[in-house]
């Protein structure tokens, strides 16, 4: 028996929803933008093979990889139910760069745990497995939050609802929107991006943040694209984090002057995204970002839609 799990990249925060909104992405040209884990039967308890475009960015010792820890916690979760894991060989295809702002750690965690659960006939419930995913991703980012994990696993745009007992709820997205996602090739750690933020915010900022989130959710449910785009503004993180991203203001100015409806930082950066309703504008923005914003050969840019499927698990 063998299973394969593909987990897509995601945009954390989605500008307007700091730590409470996340969106899964899929390139319109069919290019995979995410991580893949394959699991096969083995005579040994566990082994890991690491490969893919960004494998050099991973710990050289597989024991230090987060997906190895995913196996350990999954094994413990099954043991708590009186069950045992089967001997298995895991292969991680690492095609998302670490520290990119595209949910790289969430992709590895989600693909690993989704594959492990499918390999063991879904021994853990969906709620149990997604909570385990949040726990594991939190080991990388420094705290448990689901704005990458939830869309990566469940697809679409997800609103986090942890205080309401449910992890998240999908909100409607706009099929007319293209999301131009660009990674410049540099690294910004989530810890560094969080450290740069203020400890406290003025009341006026808190009110504006709440107003924008409420209006965006309302616009999404009522199909008001104009209002939704107008509300995609980050008053919490972007004013501070953009200093960590060379060329951010120039990129924003170009995108918004060439058909962009909204522009923001993807997660904690350095990736950015632009929203437009025109493929011509999307291609123009993509071309400019490739020539003016990407800084080295690690960088890339894709025209995307919202990935409504989330993680896809198949037999192989």
Steps between C-alpha positions, in 0.01 A plus 500: 500500500616855424339841539594845376389832651544836326452811715473843331669828587300756690479868585481561874320814626375588147588860599176578678487205742815485712526140632131436425480472119681268262464416131625196304655563156523309173681632188274536197755322277484184708848533649514333843551759774529304821659195663433132435547206737494140380478208745574137419514180705836417654660238723637773726291716733576827318740652249499832316628595156527873425493633143365787291602847382556636851635189670832682563318736736393214729698359795762259366407245766150363423447450875491879533233545232154601623340214305701252707350660808159471333553124488594494868193693616273298270646178642433631853144602408429149371661344807261702717219322314660160550618480139839473333649660191608277212857487374536769238732690270416869454621718212468877532501692171592848624394746231426802722784710642542528876423845643317612186168616646317236296430259785804279433507339844123453492532326160752252635300435816163472327622274219682275747213462747235469227704222337562328834131506588397365157769230524344391831140499372418838656553383857473862618190713438522814288486718813774295668729509198464873437572577865810285475597698190464828688709366787781394268499816287514700824835339581644675195320836519523534878128489580193305396292676237312346210494770230733289281409153623122535454497621137789267410304201627140603433541733200340836419512807721464404864396716796652379829244429775706333773321679784170365364619136534519451123842555343381695197218566257529542124381832361404557135775613263473683169558287191564820301816577697853412395760491779852579377732343757870582498788372715810722460747231603603634840402367843305672776448285808157504662665567836682808366185624328305471826773666705483815290132557583391731785389346827196731509295689241295821526125461541447661159709226336305228680172652387616528139626141505166370630305712252704374203472135602124527556449677169713247310307204643168673425611585145617143441162359601301757300716484186611865522840481331558874504451525876703186566798634303478839668518333842808288422723733699750399768517752786661257746813351343576656161603847626782332693582185303538670163839630619619136490407467131724692254301671225161451665372855447611505135327169438180624661505820296550310174230243572240753611575718195454208262166347584565383856199503733700419812860430595657356813752285682446126488512378859804643672678557167709540298252371239242750383174475309294718270131453424353588160197407291685519167729231365677766295570697818606183681750418225632856498547500878657155490748609232601812695544310825718240329733767364491759780406328827657151489855519632658162422449163335294370794222748425186428299169655405166338414155615394264310727141437592373401842555126544161371609610137537768533766711191566450220249574142607526225241609137481810434297 
